[in-house]
C-alpha cells in the first residue's frame, strides 16, 4: 500500500523572510503599510486583520514573526488583544501602530509585551527602522531605538509621575470616543456609522462605560463626562 502524503496548506515563506500580520480597522492604513513593506527586502505581509479578535486568530493560525497592531481596534482594543496574544503566542513580536498614545498606555503596552510603538504620522519614516530594531532584539519607543527596557520604563514612569495624566476611570481610547459622541448627542446608530462598527459593539462599549463610571443612563454619562473632564470642551 502506497503511503499518502498530506501537503500542508500553510503559507511557505522564503528562507530569511520576515512574516508580518497587519492589524488595523482602516483598510487604507493596511494597504499603505503593505505597500511600504513591498519596497523593503526581506519582509512579507502574510495576513491582515480588521479588528482585535481577527488579529488574535491570524497570529495563532499564521504564527508570524511580527504583528503590527493598531492600538484602537473595534471589538477588542489593541492592548486587550495584545494581552491575549502574549498569553498564547509569546514568540511573536508586537509593534503598536497608533495616532495618539498616553505615557501610561506606553508603560502598560511595554509591560504586557510590546516591542515597539510607532505613531501613524511617522510610519513612513519610522516603520522600517522600528522593524529592524525589534528584529535585532531592541525596542522602538518615541521614534528611537531602545536597548535597555528597564531604563526606558524608569524614565517613562518618572515622566508620568511628573505630569499626571487625565483621569479616565479605566476607559479605553475607543470607550472615550463613544463617551464624546454621547455628549454630542449621537445615537448608537450614529456612533456605529462613524467608527464602522456594529450597533451591538456600541452597546457593549456603553455597558462597559456605565460599569466603569457608575452611571446608568446616557444623560448621567454626559453630565459625568463633562464634570470629570472626560471630553475636550473645545472639541
Long-range contacts (C-beta under 8 A, 24 or more apart in sequence): 10-62, 11-46, 11-62, 13-44, 13-46, 14-44, 16-42, 17-42, 17-43, 17-44, 18-42, 18-43, 18-44, 18-65, 18-66, 18-131, 18-135, 19-44, 19-46, 19-62, 19-63, 19-64, 19-65, 19-66, 20-44, 20-45, 20-46, 20-64, 20-65, 20-66, 20-67, 20-68, 21-45, 21-46, 21-47, 21-48, 21-49, 21-55, 21-58, 21-59, 21-62, 21-64, 21-66, 21-67, 21-68, 22-47, 22-48, 22-49, 22-68, 23-48, 23-49, 23-50, 23-51, 23-52, 23-54, 23-55, 23-58, 23-67, 23-68, 23-69, 23-70, 23-73, 23-81, 24-49, 24-50, 24-68, 24-70, 24-73, 24-97, 25-50, 25-51, 25-70, 25-72, 25-73, 25-74, 25-196, 26-70, 29-70, 29-97, 29-120, 32-123, 33-68, 33-97, 33-123, 33-127, 36-123, 36-124, 36-127, 36-128, 37-127, 40-128, 40-131, 43-131, 50-74, 51-75, 51-76, 52-76, 52-77, 52-78, 52-80, 52-81, 53-81, 55-81, 55-85, 56-81, 56-84, 56-85, 56-88, 59-85, 59-89, 59-92, 60-85, 60-88, 60-89, 63-89, 63-91, 63-92, 64-92, 65-92, 65-93, 65-135, 66-92, 66-93, 66-94, 66-95, 66-131, 66-134, 66-135, 67-92, 67-93, 67-94, 67-95, 68-95, 68-97, 69-94, 69-95, 69-96, 69-97, 70-96, 70-97, 70-98, 71-96, 71-97, 71-98, 71-101, 71-105, 71-109, 71-173, 72-98, 72-99, 72-172, 72-173, 72-174, 72-177, 73-174, 74-174, 74-195, 74-196, 74-197, 74-201, 75-197, 75-201, 77-172, 77-173, 77-174, 79-105, 79-108, 79-109, 79-112, 79-172, 80-172, 82-109, 82-112, 82-113, 82-114, 83-112, 86-112, 86-113, 93-134, 93-135, 95-130, 95-131, 95-134, 95-140, 97-123, 100-173, 102-165, 103-156, 103-159, 103-160, 103-163, 103-165, 104-160, 104-165, 105-173, 106-141, 106-156, 107-153, 107-156, 107-157, 107-160, 110-139, 110-141, 110-149, 110-152, 110-153, 110-156, 111-153, 115-139, 115-140, 116-140, 116-141, 117-141, 117-142, 119-143, 166-229, 166-230, 167-228, 168-230, 169-212, 169-213, 169-228, 169-230, 170-212, 171-208, 171-209, 171-212, 171-213, 171-230, 172-208, 174-205, 175-205, 175-208, 175-209, 175-212, 176-230, 176-231, 178-202, 178-205, 178-206, 178-209, 179-209, 179-221, 179-225, 179-230, 179-231, 180-225, 180-230, 180-231, 180-232, 180-235, 182-206, 182-218, 182-221, 182-222, 182-225, 183-222, 183-225, 183-226, 183-231
